[in-house]
Amino acid sequence: MKKMKSLLVGTAALSIMAGATRAQEMVIWHDLGDNGIAWFKAAGEEFARTHPGVTITSISFPTDQWFGRVISAINTDTAPDLIYNNYERVIRIETQTEHLMDLTETLAAVDSADFLTEADLSVATYGDKMIILPVQRVQMGFGVRTSWLEKTGETFPTSWEDVKRIAAKFQAEDPDGNGKDDTFGLALEAAKPRDLIHMLDLFTFGAGLRHTIVDPEGNVVIDEPEHAAVLKEFLRTYTDYGFVAPDTINHSFGEMYQVIEGGRAGMFRVGDWNVKKWDAEALNGDFEVGPWPKFFDDKENAVVIGGMRGVAVPENSPNKDLAIEFAQFLLSQPAQQAALENVGAAVSNTLEIGDLSERRQYFAAAKGHLNAYDFPEAVLAWYPELEADFHRRLLDAISNPPADWDAFIAQTAEELRAEVDRLKN
């Protein structure tokens, strides 16, 4: 386990803050490591320009330690001024303490946050309470090797039918030109529940649907017509179509990346955090990024918001008013620019991105239609167990494909409903 990292961030006071008689220190706890420390250092220095005498102490904990320390500190009235993390992790803090501010009015008081989308705001809200100000999107798009498209006479796929046609060419026409039969249409993963279901999440939300296995009330959705259509094609990618490496059933994130970075797959997931590396090495910029494949004429396909990082303010924040101001400041141009440069993600669409590659600009400017993942694990305590059960069923089907996929999905849905009833009780 990594040691706790911390850094005092800020600038020396050059004058006395209006209405204050001494310098003020604020503390923010996060789990972003060195990149986050560098970002809060830059943001703290900018904040001090309009708040002389204010310093920011930024402390990064390993994620598991962050949970325990934040919950304990809030419950013992020794909370930091602010906390920062992924939305679903902040939900856990709220459910354990019920002591985070509702930031609805805080956001309303921000002069220029029109760049926040409905998807952003939906991810920031838990129940009837805005528990974070959304500050950094985690976007995941669909990537395709540019040279492979050129070699096969294709352009970036829009529909699922496009993907199937192109995937077949990628496997049959030696797109890397090495004279070997060693390329695959797609790089996916399946070994663990979050591997396989995460991939299904991307195709489902990317197709413009909401929810993957259950809705927020716990109702099973996999046999609803559109969900079933995506699930069926997703499973056939591993089986009937054979568009992935034969051992993909054993692939987790690491193995999937090996297939991508080893130049063996033509289409794959691209996270906004992948692009900087893949521009400079591994793929050397030989890829395009866009939304996930379109399945339905009446639904817009999307780039998936697979996470949202944001700032929260405990009700017992020692410097609550000032903490609220700093939270608002994290949505300002200087703080957002620093977030993009140091962490690789932001939410503002007015940043200086001219020096970034076309692929990094795609994410930085949020050019794709966005659809946010719904984090059922954050609102249904039993969801991870259901997901693990669903994963086992899908692995069995991939290993031994059923004769009738429609019947398999219908039966699986009924069995999951029985499992939901058991878990709820």
Residue, then its C-alpha position, 0 to 999 in steps of 0.5 A: m500500500k502506498k504511503m500517504k502523500s501530502l503537500l502544503v499548497g498555496t502562496a504567502a499572503l501579500s496583503i490582509m484579506a478583506g475583513a480578516t485579521r490573520a491568514q487562513e488555512m483550508v484543508i482538502w482531502h483527496d486520493l489523486g496522488d501527485n497529480g492531484i497535489a500539483w493541481f491543488k497547488a496551482a489552484g490554491e495559488e490562483f485562489a490566493r490572488t483574490h483571497p490574500g492570506v489563504t493557503i490550501t493544504s492538500i492531502s492525498f490518501p490511498t482510496d481505502q484510507w480516504f474513506g475511513r478518515v473522512i467518515s471518522a473525521i466528519n462523525t467526530d467533528t474534526a472534518p477537513d474543509l473540503i473533500y474531493n473524489n469520485y461521485e460514487r465514493v462521495i455517496r458512500i460518505e453521505t450514506q455513512t454520515e448524512h452530513l454533506m452540504d446540499l450544493t444546489e444553491t452553491l452551484a446556482a451562485v456560480d456566474s459561468a457554469d453553463f458548460l455543465t450538462e444535464a448528464d453532469l448534474s445528474v451524476a452530481t445529485y444523490g436523492d434530492k441533494m447535490i452532494i458534489l460540484p462536478v469538476q472533472r469528467v471521466q469520459m470513455g469513447f470508442g477508438v478505431r485504428t486510423s491506418w486500419l480504416e484506410k487499409t480496408g477502405e472504411t471510415f469511422p463506424t457510426s452504427w453497430e452494423d458498421v462495426k460488424r462489417i469493419a471488424a470482419k475486415f480487420q480480422a480477414e484483411d491483414p490491416d497491420g500488413n505483417g502477413k500474419d493472421d493475428t488481428f482482431g476486430l475488438a479488444l474487450e475483457a471478461a475475467k471479472p464482474r467489473d471487466l465484463i459488465h463494464m464493457l456491457d455498460l459502455f455499449t448500453f449507455g453508449a447506445g443511448l440507453r439508461h441502466t445495464i442490469v437494474d434501474p435505481e429501484g432495483n427492477v431488472v431491465i436486461d429483457e426490455p426490448e432495447h436492452a435485450a438487443v444490445l446484450k444479445e449483440f454484445l454476447r455474440t461479439y464474444t461467441d458467434y461473431g468471434f471478433v475478439a481474441p479467443d482467450t478474452i474470457n480470461h482478460s482483465f484490464g491489463e490483458m485488454y491493454q496488452v491487446i490494444e497497445g500490442g497493435r492486435a485490435g482495431m476497435f477498443r475503449v479509449g478513456d480520456w486518461n489513455v490518450k496522452k500516452w497513446d498519442a506519444e507511444a504504443l499507438n503513436g497517435d494512430f487512432e480516432v475517437g468518437p461515440w460508441p456504436k449506434f443501435f437505435d434510430d430514435k436514440e443518439n449514441a454517446v460517449v459515456i461518462g464513466g465517472m465524475r470527480g467533484v468537491a464536497v463540503p462537510e456541514n461541519s467544515p471548519n471554514k465553511d464559507l471560505a470552503i464554499e468559495f473555493a469549491q465554486f472556484l474549482l469551476s473557474q477558468p484558471a482552476q479548470q485549466a490547471a485540472l486539465e493540465n495536471v489531472g487530464a480531465a475537466v468539465s469546462n468547454t472554454l479551456e485552451i486546448g489548441d496545443l492538444s492532439e485532435r483526440r485529446q481535444y475531443f475529450a477536453a471540449a466534450k465534443g461527443h454527446l454524453n450519457a452518464y453511467d448511473f452507479p447502481e452500486a452507490v444506491l443499492a447495497w446488494y448490487p455488487e452481489l447481483e452483478a457477480d451473479f449476472h457475470r457468472r451467467l454470462l461467462d457460462a453463456i460465452s463458454n457454452p453459447p445457447a442455441d437461442w439467445d433470446a430465450f437465454i436472456a428471458q430466462t436469465a432476467e427471470e432468474l435475476r428477478a428472483e435473486v433480487d427478491r432474495l437480496k432485498n429480503 
